[in-house]
């Protein structure tokens, strides 16, 4: 068997084994060689970094207190490079080298025995973590997961399994205001089937949730947010029918006592009489004393025939549409015809007629209420409508 060897220039940056590893680094460089930047990362983090001879490029970056892993990914990604961890050494390669390395990396097999979750459910949850050459099998009899993959991938899967295979707890949430079915659907989005179980008891309007403590803490927060009393609004309407007449009189009536003192009279006998009028009075001008006039100030506007049709009240929830109908539901027939014009079937439908108010209140946090009102007045009539 012929094995192709790739000559690799190894850049070793060593540190004392007992040195404390830094969690964050700060970098501010411009057009610096990638190898020099990796040396700076190693200096600040205390990591052992080995770079392939093909890892080259220029780096311009400004990082402030960034995690080491995040900084490495940002620095290498722009130069089409990546890294793998083996023990306490970070090995940096170009993307083609990483692909080739993965193809020749020895696969190992690990068995993880589960204590709290089902192996079939966990297999589905961690399937995306394996590499292209890896395999994950679920053993239901022993409730175990068998993973075959590279060492790095298995280490990642092991961490995920430890997080998922935790002791499950069960909590019962009795809902006072929220709807049980809607809450169950919302819970399924935060508690996947492989990580817990959500059961409902419609008789007591309760939820029974089995999941890890972390997920149950999320469930507590959601229940406190959802299961709240929704404010209600009492809406009262007065439906009035008002008929207004046309009696309206505004002005001043100057009544004089002595007509002989008027010096100028402008007659209206030559003017045409307006339609509907029986006469036209004259316009007279004169000079009189204060004792010769009587003044009557008139302001009359008359309305009549006010009838209270209805005084309905309705209670609705915040941001919930409510409808007030002063009328009735009138039936009408709908005929269905075939292509030859013959009646195939008919059905009875109903339409609401009368005075209808559709209201939607919105209550702000300060108690201010805004109401959207859509009024409608209709009446039934006989006729036939044909759908052409």
Secondary structure as UniProt FT lines:
FT   TURN            17..18
FT   STRAND          24..33
FT   HELIX           34..45
FT   STRAND          48..51
FT   TURN            53..54
FT   STRAND          58..67
FT   HELIX           68..77
FT   TURN            78..80
FT   STRAND          81..86
FT   TURN            87..88
FT   STRAND          89..94
FT   HELIX           95..104
FT   STRAND          108..113
FT   HELIX           119..126
FT   HELIX           127..129
FT   STRAND          135..139
FT   TURN            140..143
FT   STRAND          144..149
FT   HELIX           151..164
FT   STRAND          169..174
FT   HELIX           180..190
FT   TURN            193..195
FT   STRAND          196..201
FT   TURN            202..205
FT   STRAND          206..211
FT   HELIX           213..226
FT   STRAND          232..236
FT   STRAND          239..243
FT   STRAND          248..256
FT   HELIX           259..261
FT   STRAND          262..266
FT   TURN            269..270
FT   TURN            275..276
FT   STRAND          283..286
FT   HELIX           290..292
FT   STRAND          293..301
FT   STRAND          304..310
FT   STRAND          313..317
FT   TURN            318..319
FT   STRAND          321..337
FT   TURN            339..340
FT   STRAND          343..363
FT   TURN            365..366
FT   STRAND          369..378
//
